[in-house]
Amino acid sequence: MKYIGPFLRMNSLTLENLENQLFFFAKESLKHIVLKSRCGITQMPKNFKKIIPNNDINIIKDFSPLLCIYRKANPKLIKEKDYAYWDNSTFKKEILPTSCAFMTLSIMELIDYYQQFKDKDNSLYTLSILYKSMAKHQLDFYTSYLRNPEGVFITKKNVSEDISDDLRFEDKENKYKFSDQAFMMAAFLRYSYIDGTKDSEAYRSFSKDILRMLIHYRDAIYDLSFEEINRICFALNIAYSYSKDEEIKYFIMDITDLLVHYYHENSNIKEKIDHSSLFIINLNLSYNICDIEYLKDMKDDIKNYMFSLYDKEKGILMKNTTKKEIKYSSEDLIMFMVSALMEEEYEEELGSLLVEVYKHQIVNSKLITNWPESPSLDNPERYLGFTLDSEDLMDEQNFRLSTLDSPESNEYAPIFLKSLEYNVKKDIFTPSKTSFDSSKNMNLLFIIIFILKNSVYKNYNITK
């Protein structure tokens, strides 16, 4: 009978289970990447000793906190005693501003979460202290090394000698992206509210400078592609969620209106699931800010079109194509799922649709290398309200599916792969090669954490 359990549990997943699983994966994947992978320029653990309580010093003895993150790597784990890290010979040492901004935004989003463990679990609470300190070090690093002579953030490549302490970078490309600046603006703004020192105003002022630059070049932004404007709009929505700045609000209204126009004018955009999903996210966020009814109507229209792609017999999203093999990016599927989960409630049929797509196209398809193990029974994360009371014990389905590999079993870091291919005739998925791409992973991890955190806090019965 023990073999029947996992099958039954897979088929009784709720949307609440799904939200909790994605959030759990995102925070655990992020923790591994930023503390264990070494996939970027790292900082010496000794620099954190002053902020860590003496009884928690073991937490930092085997970790390598990132100052920035490289573009690509092989996430195969190399084991050394009780420690596992990534092979640095596989690192593609390009440093993308947006990937770095998403990394820093993600760890800042989780500071509130780990602060909940004060007086409950020292090691978990210590993560809130570590993440806050890491965020400051990362932002200071970005301003020092990731800008060109004009002061804007651009893609760089680390060309330093591995054995040298002298950091050297070369410009990977001369052009800069407005979206890179926008996401950095959001990151510096977020830190200004958690810094808690006299330096907080300097971070806020720096963020404000970037906003002024974006507004100054508003006309140039209006001529960009739908994808780039969509990303800038998302960055502005993130920033507004932190500051409630009226200047950002009016900028969001202008850009959202432009995106709506573009979407109506170009029918090809709706065929791109990742672009449409991010647009749905933006429409949701913008509607909550501006309360303009046509934004809600358009969001519902796009969402209904996306749901029309669902093949009930196969339990997956199909694209409008006659090709025998259909390619899906990780952004297609994860962003579709997250954008759909923004709805407060669903009819049973639509809820079933999301569960089926999640099981078939995200979990069973092997789009994810593996899934971290659930918290142990003596870990407060396993309990509603983090109480450790037996009546508050949460079911394993709130963290993972028992059919999935763990990092220990297949010796890979828990990450999203780049894409997968669906063979229509054979009805099988073939994932892309196992490699880490920060431009995809950091984007998706942040979106999951940022969009789902409030729902998950409610599910966990904890306060923000």
VOTI-316697 format. One line per 2 residues: for each residue y, x, z of N, C-alpha, C. Coordinates in steps of 0.2 Angstrom, whole numbers. Each point is the difference from the previous one (the first is absolute). Layout:
! VOTI-316697
Y/X/Z/Y/X/Z/Y/X/Z | ... .
! end
This chain:
! VOTI-316697
-6/4/0/6/-4/0/6/4/0 | 0/6/2/6/4/1/3/2/-7 .
-4/-1/-6/2/2/-6/4/-7/-3 | -1/-5/3/3/-6/-3/7/-1/3 .
2/3/5/6/0/4/6/2/-5 | 0/6/-3/6/2/-4/1/-5/-6 .
-5/-2/-3/0/-5/-6/4/-6/2 | -2/-3/6/3/-6/2/8/1/2 .
1/6/3/7/1/2/4/1/-6 | -2/4/-5/4/1/-6/2/-7/-3 .
-4/-5/1/1/-6/-4/4/-5/5 | 2/2/6/4/-4/4/6/3/2 .
2/5/-4/7/3/1/5/-5/0 | 5/1/4/6/-4/0/6/4/-3 .
6/-3/-1/6/3/-2/2/5/6 | -1/-3/6/2/4/5/-4/6/1 .
-7/0/-1/-4/6/0/3/5/-5 | 1/-3/-6/2/4/-6/7/4/2 .
5/-4/2/6/4/2/-1/5/5 | -4/-1/5/-2/5/6/-3/6/-3 .
-5/-1/-5/-4/5/-3/5/5/-4 | 4/-3/-4/5/4/-4/4/4/5 .
3/-3/5/5/3/4/-4/6/4 | -6/-1/2/-4/5/4/-1/6/-5 .
-2/-2/-6/-2/6/-5/7/4/-1 | 5/-4/-1/7/4/-2/2/4/6 .
0/-2/6/2/4/5/-5/6/2 | -6/-1/-1/-5/5/1/0/5/-6 .
1/-2/-6/0/5/-6/6/4/1 | 6/-3/2/6/3/1/0/5/5 .
-4/-1/6/0/4/5/-4/7/-2 | -6/-2/-4/-4/6/-2/5/4/-5 .
3/-3/-5/4/4/-5/5/4/4 | 4/-3/4/6/4/3/-2/5/5 .
-5/-1/4/-2/4/5/-6/5/-1 | -4/-2/-5/-6/4/-1/-1/3/-7 .
3/-2/-5/-2/2/-7/3/7/-2 | 5/2/3/4/6/-3/2/-1/-7 .
1/-6/-3/2/-1/-7/7/0/0 | 3/6/1/8/1/0/2/6/4 .
6/1/1/2/5/4/0/-3/8 | -3/4/4/-2/-2/7/5/4/5 .
0/-3/6/4/3/5/-5/2/6 | 2/5/3/-5/3/5/0/-5/6 .
-6/-2/2/-1/-5/6/4/2/6 | 0/7/1/4/2/6/7/-3/1 .
3/-1/-6/7/-3/0/0/-7/3 | -6/-3/2/0/-7/3/-2/1/7 .
-1/5/3/-3/1/7/6/-3/5 | 6/1/-2/5/-2/5/1/-7/1 .
-3/-4/-6/1/-7/1/-6/-4/2 | -6/4/0/-6/-3/2/-2/1/7 .
-1/-5/4/-2/0/7/-6/5/1 | 0/4/5/-5/6/1/-7/-3/0 .
-1/-6/2/-7/-3/0/-2/-2/-7 | 4/0/-5/-1/-2/-7/0/6/-5 .
0/6/3/1/6/-4/-6/1/-5 | -6/-3/2/-6/1/-5/1/-4/-6 .
5/-5/0/1/-4/-6/2/4/-6 | 4/5/1/3/4/-5/-3/7/-1 .
-5/1/3/-3/7/-1/-3/1/-7 | -3/-5/-3/-3/0/-6/3/-4/-6 .
7/0/0/3/-4/-5/6/4/-3 | 1/-2/-6/5/3/-5/5/-5/-2 .
5/-1/4/5/-6/-2/4/2/-7 | 0/-4/-4/4/1/-7/7/-1/1 .
4/5/-4/7/0/-1/1/-4/-6 | -4/1/-5/0/-4/-7/-7/-1/-2 .
0/-3/-5/-7/-2/-3/0/2/-7 | -6/4/-2/-1/2/-7/-2/-6/-4 .
0/1/-7/-1/-6/-5/-7/-1/0 | -5/5/-1/-7/-2/-1/-4/5/4 .
-7/-2/1/-4/4/3/-7/-3/0 | -5/4/1/-7/-2/1/-1/-2/7 .
-2/-6/2/0/-2/7/-7/1/3 | -4/4/-3/-6/2/3/1/4/6 .
-3/-2/6/1/3/6/-4/7/1 | 3/5/2/-3/6/1/0/1/8 .
-7/0/3/-1/0/7/1/7/3 | 3/1/5/0/6/4/0/-2/7 .
-6/2/3/-1/-2/7/1/-8/1 | 4/-2/4/1/-7/1/6/-3/-4 .
3/4/-5/6/-1/-4/-2/-1/-7 | 3/-5/-3/-1/0/-8/7/-1/-3 .
1/4/-6/6/0/-3/-2/0/-8 | 6/0/-4/-1/0/-7/0/7/-3 .
-3/1/-6/0/6/-3/7/2/-3 | 3/5/3/7/1/-3/0/3/-7 .
-5/2/-2/-1/3/-7/1/-6/-5 | -1/-6/2/1/-5/-5/6/-4/0 .
5/3/5/6/-3/0/5/1/-6 | 3/-6/-3/5/1/-5/6/-1/4 .
4/6/1/5/1/5/7/-3/-3 | 0/-5/-4/6/-4/-1/2/-4/6 .
6/-1/1/2/-4/6/5/-6/-3 | -2/-6/0/3/-6/-2/5/-3/5 .
6/-1/-1/4/-2/5/-2/-7/3 | -2/-5/-5/-2/-6/2/-6/0/5 .
-5/4/-2/-6/1/4/1/2/7 | 5/5/0/2/2/7/4/-5/4 .
4/-4/-4/4/-5/4/-5/-5/2 | -5/-2/-4/-5/-5/3/-4/2/6 .
-2/7/-1/-3/3/6/4/-1/6 | 6/2/0/4/0/6/2/-7/2 .
1/-5/-4/1/-7/1/-6/-3/4 | -6/2/-3/-6/-3/3/-1/3/7 .
1/6/2/-1/2/7/5/-3/4 | 6/-1/-2/5/-3/4/-2/-8/1 .
-3/-3/-5/-2/-7/1/-5/-1/6 | -4/6/1/-5/-1/5/2/2/7 .
6/3/0/2/2/7/0/-6/5 | 3/-6/-2/-1/-6/4/-7/-1/2 .
-4/0/-5/-7/-2/1/-3/5/6 | 1/6/-1/-3/5/5/3/0/7 .
7/-2/0/3/-1/6/-3/-5/5 | -4/-5/-3/-3/-5/4/-5/2/4 .
-2/7/-1/-6/2/5/3/4/6 | 6/0/1/3/3/6/-3/-3/6 .
-3/5/4/-3/-2/6/-7/-3/-1 | -2/0/-6/-7/-3/-2/-5/5/-3 .
3/4/-4/-4/6/-3/5/5/-2 | -1/6/4/5/6/-1/0/2/-7 .
-7/1/-3/0/3/-7/3/-4/-5 | -1/-6/0/3/-5/-5/8/0/1 .
2/-1/6/7/0/1/3/7/-2 | -3/5/1/3/7/-2/1/0/-8 .
-4/-4/-4/2/0/-7/7/-3/-1 | 2/-4/4/7/-3/-1/5/6/1 .
-1/4/5/4/6/1/0/5/-6 | -7/1/-2/-1/5/-6/4/-2/-6 .
-1/-7/-2/2/-2/-6/8/0/0 | 3/-2/6/7/1/0/3/7/-1 .
-4/5/3/2/7/-1/-1/2/-7 | -6/-2/-3/-2/2/-7/5/-3/-5 .
3/-6/1/4/-3/-4/7/4/-1 | 2/2/6/6/4/0/-1/7/-4 .
-5/3/2/-2/6/-4/0/-1/-7 | -3/-5/-2/-1/-1/-7/6/-2/-4 .
4/-4/3/7/-1/-3/4/6/0 | 0/4/5/4/6/0/-2/5/-6 .
-7/0/-1/-3/4/-5/2/-3/-7 | 0/-6/-1/2/-3/-6/7/2/-2 .
5/-1/5/7/2/-2/1/7/-2 | -4/5/3/0/7/-1/-3/2/-6 .
-6/-3/-2/-4/3/-5/-1/-4/-6 | 1/-7/0/-2/-4/-6/6/-3/-4 .
6/4/1/6/-2/-4/2/5/-5 | 4/-2/-5/2/5/-5/7/2/2 .
4/4/-3/6/2/2/5/-5/0 | -1/-6/-3/5/-5/0/-1/-5/6 .
-6/2/4/-1/-4/6/-5/-6/-1 | -3/-1/-6/-4/-6/0/-8/3/0 .
-4/-5/2/-7/2/1/-4/0/-7 | -3/5/-1/-4/1/-6/-7/2/2 .
-5/0/-5/-6/2/0/0/8/0 | -3/3/5/-1/7/1/-7/2/0 .
-1/7/-1/-6/3/0/0/6/5 | -5/0/5/0/6/4/-3/6/-3 .
4/5/-1/-3/6/-3/0/6/5 | 0/-2/6/-1/5/5/-6/4/0 .
-1/6/2/-6/3/2/-3/-3/6 | -7/-1/0/-3/-3/5/0/4/7 .
1/7/-1/0/4/6/7/1/2 | 5/-2/-3/7/1/1/3/-6/4 .
4/2/5/4/-5/4/6/-2/-4 | 2/3/-6/6/-1/-4/-2/-6/-5 .
4/-6/1/-2/-6/-4/5/1/-6 | -4/-1/-6/4/0/-7/-2/-5/-4 .
4/-4/-3/-1/-6/-4/3/1/-7 | -2/-3/-5/3/0/-6/0/-8/-2 .
6/-1/-4/1/-7/-2/-6/-2/-5 | -3/-5/1/-6/-2/-5/3/-4/-6 .
6/-4/2/3/-3/-6/8/0/2 | 4/0/-5/7/0/1/3/-7/2 .
-3/-5/-3/3/-7/1/-2/-2/6 | 4/-5/3/-2/-3/6/-1/-7/-1 .
-3/-4/5/-1/-7/-1/4/-3/6 | 3/-6/-2/4/-4/5/-5/-2/5 .
-6/-2/-2/-5/-3/5/-2/5/5 | 0/7/-1/-1/5/5/5/0/5 .
6/-1/-3/6/1/5/0/-7/4 | -2/-5/-3/0/-7/4/-5/0/6 .
-6/3/-1/-5/0/5/2/5/5 | 3/6/-2/2/5/5/6/-4/4 .
4/-4/-3/5/-3/4/-3/-4/5 | -5/-4/-1/-3/-4/5/-3/4/5 .
-3/5/-1/-4/4/5/5/3/5 | 6/3/-3/5/3/5/3/-6/4 .
1/-6/-3/3/-5/4/-5/-2/5 | -6/-1/-1/-5/-2/5/0/5/6 .
0/6/-2/0/5/6/6/0/4 | 6/-2/-3/6/0/4/0/-5/5 .
-5/-5/0/0/-6/5/-5/2/5 | -5/5/-1/-5/2/5/2/7/3 .
5/4/-3/1/6/3/2/1/7 | 5/-5/2/1/0/7/4/6/3 .
3/4/-4/4/6/2/7/-1/-4 | 4/5/2/7/0/-3/-1/2/-8 .
-6/2/-2/0/1/-7/-1/-6/-5 | -2/-6/4/-2/-6/-4/6/-2/-5 .
6/1/2/5/-2/-5/1/5/-6 | -3/6/0/0/5/-5/-5/-3/-5 .
-6/-2/2/-5/-3/-5/3/-6/-3 | 3/-4/4/2/-7/-3/6/2/-5 .
4/4/2/6/2/-5/-3/3/-7 | -6/4/1/-3/3/-6/-3/-6/-4 .
-3/-5/3/-3/-5/-4/6/-4/-3 | 5/-1/3/6/-4/-2/3/4/-7 .
0/6/1/2/4/-6/-4/-1/-6 | -7/-1/1/-4/-1/-6/1/-7/-2 .
1/-5/4/2/-7/-2/6/0/-4 | 5/4/2/6/0/-4/-1/3/-7 .
-4/5/0/-2/3/-7/-3/-5/-4 | -5/-4/2/-4/-5/-4/5/-6/-2 .
5/-2/4/5/-5/-2/4/3/-5 | 2/6/1/5/3/-5/-3/0/-7 .
-7/1/0/-3/1/-7/-4/-7/-1 | 3/-5/2/-3/-7/-1/-1/-1/-7 .
4/1/-4/0/-1/-7/-6/3/-4 | -1/7/2/-5/4/-2/-7/-3/2 .
0/-2/6/-6/-3/3/-2/-7/-4 | 5/-3/-2/-2/-7/-4/-3/2/-7 .
1/6/-2/-3/1/-7/-7/3/1 | -3/1/6/-6/3/1/-6/-5/-2 .
-6/2/0/-6/-4/-1/-1/-5/6 | -4/-5/-2/-1/-5/5/-4/3/6 .
-5/5/-2/-4/3/6/5/4/5 | 5/4/-3/4/4/4/5/-5/4 .
3/-5/-3/4/-5/4/-4/-3/5 | -6/-2/-1/-4/-4/4/-1/5/7 .
-1/6/-2/-1/5/6/6/1/4 | 6/0/-3/6/1/3/1/-6/5 .
-1/-6/-3/0/-6/3/-4/0/7 | -6/2/-1/-4/1/6/3/4/5 .
2/6/-2/3/5/5/6/-4/4 | 4/-3/-4/6/-4/3/-2/-5/5 .
-6/-4/-2/-2/-5/5/-3/3/6 | -3/6/-1/-2/4/6/6/2/5 .
5/3/-4/6/2/4/3/-6/4 | 0/-6/-4/4/-6/3/-4/-2/6 .
-7/0/0/-4/-2/6/2/4/6 | 2/6/-1/2/4/6/7/-1/2 .
5/-1/-4/7/0/1/4/-6/0 | -3/-5/-4/4/-6/-2/7/1/-2 .
0/5/-4/7/2/-3/2/-4/-6 | 6/-3/1/2/-5/-5/1/3/-7 .
2/7/0/1/3/-6/-7/1/-4 | -5/1/4/-7/0/-3/-2/-7/-3 .
1/-5/4/-1/-7/-1/2/-2/-7 | 7/2/-1/3/-2/-7/-3/4/-6 .
-2/6/2/-3/4/-5/-7/-3/-2 | -4/-2/5/-6/-3/-1/1/-6/-4 .
5/-4/1/1/-6/-4/1/1/-7 | 4/5/-1/1/2/-7/-6/2/-4 .
-3/5/3/-6/3/-3/-6/-5/-1 | -1/-4/5/-5/-5/0/1/-5/-6 .
7/-2/-1/2/-4/-6/-2/3/-6 | 2/7/-1/-2/3/-6/-7/1/-1 .
-4/1/5/-8/0/-1/-2/-7/-2 | 3/-5/2/-2/-7/-2/1/-1/-7 .
6/2/-3/2/0/-7/-5/4/-4 | -1/6/2/-5/5/-3/-7/-3/-1 .
-2/-3/5/-7/-3/0/0/-6/-5 | 5/-4/0/0/-6/-4/0/3/-8 .
4/5/-1/1/3/-7/-6/3/-3 | -4/3/5/-6/5/-2/-6/-3/2 .
-4/-4/-4/-6/-3/2/-6/5/1 | 1/7/-2/-5/5/1/0/2/8 .
5/-1/3/0/2/7/-5/-4/4 | -1/-6/-1/-4/-4/4/-8/2/0 .
-1/4/-6/-7/2/-1/-1/7/4 | 5/3/3/-1/5/5/-1/-2/7 .
-6/0/2/-1/-3/7/4/4/5 | 1/6/0/3/4/5/8/-1/0 .
3/-1/-6/7/-1/0/1/-7/2 | -4/-5/-2/1/-7/2/-1/-1/8 .
-5/4/3/-1/-1/7/6/3/4 | 2/6/-2/6/2/3/6/-4/0 .
1/-3/-6/5/-5/-1/-1/-6/4 | -6/-3/1/-1/-5/5/2/2/7 .
-2/6/2/2/3/6/8/0/1 | 3/2/-5/8/0/0/3/-7/0 .
-3/-4/-4/2/-7/0/0/-3/7 | -6/1/3/-1/-3/7/5/3/5 .
1/7/0/5/3/4/7/-2/-1 | 2/0/-7/7/-2/-2/1/-7/2 .
-5/-5/-1/1/-7/2/1/-1/8 | -3/4/4/1/0/7/7/2/2 .
3/5/-4/6/2/1/6/-4/-3 | -1/-3/-6/5/-3/-3/-1/-8/0 .
-6/-2/1/-1/-8/0/2/-3/-6 | -2/3/-6/2/-3/-7/-6/-3/-2 .
0/-6/-2/-6/-4/-1/-4/2/-6 | 4/2/-5/-4/2/-7/-4/6/1 .
2/4/5/-5/6/1/-6/-2/3 | -1/-5/4/-6/-2/3/-4/-4/-6 .
4/-3/-4/-4/-4/-6/-3/5/-5 | 4/6/-1/-3/5/-5/-6/3/3 .
1/2/7/-6/3/3/-6/-4/0 | 1/-7/1/-6/-4/-1/-3/-1/-7 .
5/1/-5/-3/0/-7/-4/6/-1 | 3/6/2/-4/6/-2/-6/0/4 .
0/-2/6/-6/0/5/-6/-5/-4 | 2/-6/-2/-4/-4/-3/-3/3/-6 .
4/4/-4/-3/3/-6/-5/5/2 | 1/4/5/-4/5/2/-7/-3/2 .
1/-6/4/-6/-3/2/-4/-3/-6 | 3/-1/-5/-3/-3/-6/-5/5/-3 .
1/7/1/-4/5/-2/-7/0/3 | -1/-3/5/-6/0/4/-5/-3/-3 .
-6/3/-1/-6/-2/-3/-5/-2/6 | -1/-6/1/-3/-3/6/-8/2/0 .
-2/0/-6/-8/2/-1/-1/8/2 | 5/4/-2/-1/7/2/3/2/6 .
5/-4/3/3/1/6/5/6/0 | 3/1/-6/5/5/-1/6/-2/-4 .
5/4/0/6/-1/-5/-2/3/-7 | 1/-4/-5/-1/2/-7/7/1/-3 .
1/5/-4/6/1/-4/0/-3/-7 | 5/-3/-2/0/-3/-7/-1/6/-5 .
-6/1/-2/-1/5/-5/-7/-1/-3 | -1/2/-6/-7/-1/-3/-4/7/1 .
3/4/3/-4/7/1/-6/-1/4 | -5/4/-2/-7/-1/4/0/4/6 .
5/4/1/1/4/7/7/-1/2 | 1/-3/6/7/-1/2/1/5/6 .
6/3/0/2/5/5/5/-3/5 | -1/1/6/4/-3/5/2/7/4 .
7/0/2/2/5/4/-1/-2/7 | 1/4/5/-1/-1/7/6/-5/2 .
6/2/-3/6/-4/1/-1/-8/-2 | -3/-1/-6/-2/-6/-2/-3/-5/5 .
-5/3/3/-4/-4/5/3/0/7 | 2/5/2/2/0/7/7/-4/1 .
4/2/-5/7/-4/0/-1/-7/-2 | -5/-2/-4/-1/-7/-1/-2/-3/7 .
-5/3/3/-2/-3/7/5/0/5 | 4/5/1/6/0/5/5/-5/-2 .
2/-1/-7/5/-5/-1/-3/-7/1 | -6/-1/-1/-3/-7/1/0/-1/8 .
-1/5/4/-1/-1/7/7/-1/3 | 5/0/-3/7/-1/2/1/-8/2 .
-4/-4/-4/0/-7/1/-2/-1/7 | 3/-5/4/-2/-2/7/-6/-4/0 .
-2/-4/-5/-6/-3/0/-3/-2/-7 | -6/-1/-1/-3/-1/-6/-5/-6/1 .
-1/-4/-6/-5/-5/0/-7/4/0 | -5/-3/2/-7/3/0/-2/4/-6 .
1/-3/-6/-2/2/-6/4/7/-2 | 6/0/1/4/6/-1/-2/6/5 .
-1/-2/6/-2/5/5/-7/3/-2 | -4/-4/-2/-7/2/-3/1/5/-6 .
5/-1/-4/2/4/-6/1/7/3 | 5/0/5/2/7/2/-6/4/3 .
-4/-4/4/-6/4/3/-5/2/-5 | -1/-4/-5/-4/3/-6/2/6/-3 .
7/0/-2/3/5/-4/-1/6/5 | 2/-1/6/0/6/5/-7/3/0 .
-5/-4/1/-7/2/1/-3/4/-7 | 1/-4/-5/-3/3/-7/4/6/-3 .
7/-1/0/4/5/-4/3/5/4 | 0/-1/7/3/6/4/-5/3/4 .
-5/-4/3/-5/3/5/-6/2/-4 | -3/-4/-3/-7/1/-4/1/4/-6 .
6/1/-3/1/3/-6/1/8/2 | 0/2/6/1/7/2/7/2/-2 .
5/-4/0/7/2/-1/2/5/6 | -3/-1/6/2/3/6/-6/5/1 .
1/6/2/-5/5/1/-5/-2/5 | 3/-2/6/-4/-2/6/5/-4/4 .
-3/-2/6/4/-3/5/-1/3/7 | 6/1/4/-1/3/6/-4/-5/5 .
-3/3/5/-4/-3/5/4/-5/4 | -2/-5/2/3/-5/5/2/4/6 .
5/-2/4/1/2/6/-6/-1/5 | -1/5/4/-6/-1/5/2/-6/5 .
-5/-2/4/1/-5/5/4/2/6 | 1/6/1/5/2/5/7/2/-2 .
1/-2/-6/7/1/-4/4/-6/1 | 6/0/3/3/-7/0/2/-3/-7 .
0/4/-5/1/-2/-7/-5/-6/-2 | -6/0/4/-5/-4/-2/1/-7/3 .
5/-1/4/1/-6/4/7/-4/-2 | 0/-6/0/6/-4/-1/5/2/6 .
6/1/-2/5/2/5/-1/7/3 | -5/3/-3/-2/7/3/-2/0/7 .
-4/-5/2/-1/-2/8/-6/4/3 | -5/1/-4/-6/3/2/-4/-5/4 .
2/-7/-1/-4/-5/4/-5/-2/-5 | -6/-1/2/-6/-2/-4/1/-6/-4 .
4/-5/3/1/-6/-4/5/1/-6 | 3/5/0/5/2/-5/-3/4/-6 .
-6/2/1/-3/4/-5/0/-3/-7 | 2/4/-5/1/-2/-7/-6/2/-4 .
-2/-5/-4/-6/1/-4/1/6/-5 | -5/4/-1/0/6/-5/3/-2/-7 .
0/-6/-2/2/-2/-6/8/0/0 | 3/1/5/7/1/0/2/7/-1 .
-5/5/-1/1/7/-1/-3/2/-7 | -6/-2/-1/-4/3/-6/-6/-5/-1 .
-3/1/-6/-6/-3/-2/-5/5/2 | -6/-2/3/-5/4/2/-4/4/-6 .
1/-3/-6/-3/3/-6/3/6/-3 | 6/2/3/4/5/-3/-2/7/3 .
1/5/-4/-1/7/2/6/2/5 | -2/4/4/6/3/4/1/7/-2 .
6/3/2/2/7/-2/-6/5/2 | -3/-1/6/-5/4/2/-6/0/-4 .
-2/-6/-3/-6/-1/-4/0/3/-7 | 6/-1/-3/1/3/-7/4/6/-1 .
3/2/6/4/6/0/6/0/-5 | 4/-5/0/6/-1/-4/5/-3/5 .
6/2/-1/6/-4/3/0/-7/-2 | 2/-5/4/1/-7/-2/7/-1/-4 .
-1/0/-6/6/-1/-4/-1/-5/-6 | 5/-2/-3/-1/-4/-7/-1/4/-6 .
-4/-1/-4/-1/4/-6/5/-3/-5 | 1/4/-5/5/-2/-5/-1/-6/-4 .
-6/-2/-2/-1/-6/-4/-8/-1/0 | -2/-5/-3/-7/-2/-2/0/-3/-7 .
-6/0/-3/-1/-3/-6/-5/-6/1 | 1/-6/-3/-5/-5/0/-3/-1/-7 .
-7/0/0/-3/-1/-6/-2/-7/0 | 3/-4/-5/-1/-7/0/-7/-2/-2 .
-3/3/-4/-7/-2/-2/-5/2/5 | 1/5/4/-5/2/5/2/-2/7 .
6/-3/0/3/-2/7/-1/5/5 | 3/6/-1/0/5/5/6/4/0 .
2/3/5/6/4/1/-2/7/0 | 4/4/-3/0/8/0/6/2/3 .
0/3/6/6/3/3/2/6/-4 | 7/2/1/2/7/-3/-3/5/4 .
1/6/-2/-3/6/4/4/0/7 | -4/3/4/2/0/7/6/5/1 .
6/-2/0/6/5/1/5/-4/4 | 4/4/3/6/-3/4/6/0/-4 .
4/-5/-1/7/0/-3/5/-3/5 | 4/4/2/5/-2/5/5/-6/-3 .
1/1/-6/5/-5/-3/-3/-7/0 | -7/-1/1/-3/-6/0/-2/-2/8 .
-2/5/3/-3/-1/7/6/-2/5 | 5/5/0/6/-1/5/3/-7/-2 .
1/-2/-6/3/-6/-2/-4/-6/3 | -6/0/-1/-5/-5/2/0/-1/8 .
-1/6/3/-1/0/7/7/-3/3 | 6/2/-2/6/-3/3/0/-7/-2 .
-1/-2/-6/0/-8/-1/-4/-4/4 | -6/2/1/-5/-3/5/3/-1/7 .
2/6/2/3/0/7/6/-4/1 | 5/1/-5/6/-3/1/0/-8/-1 .
-4/-2/-5/0/-7/-2/-5/-4/5 | -5/3/2/-5/-3/5/0/0/7 .
5/5/2/0/2/7/2/-6/5 | 4/-5/-2/2/-5/4/-6/-5/1 .
-3/-1/-6/-6/-5/0/-6/3/5 | -1/7/-1/-5/3/4/2/0/7 .
6/1/2/2/0/7/-1/-7/3 | 1/-5/-4/-1/-7/2/-8/-1/1 .
-4/3/-5/-7/-1/1/-3/4/6 | 3/5/1/-2/5/6/3/-3/7 .
4/-5/-1/4/-3/6/4/6/4 | 4/4/-4/4/5/3/7/-2/-2 .
5/3/3/7/-1/-2/2/6/-4 | 5/-1/-4/3/6/-4/4/5/4 .
! end
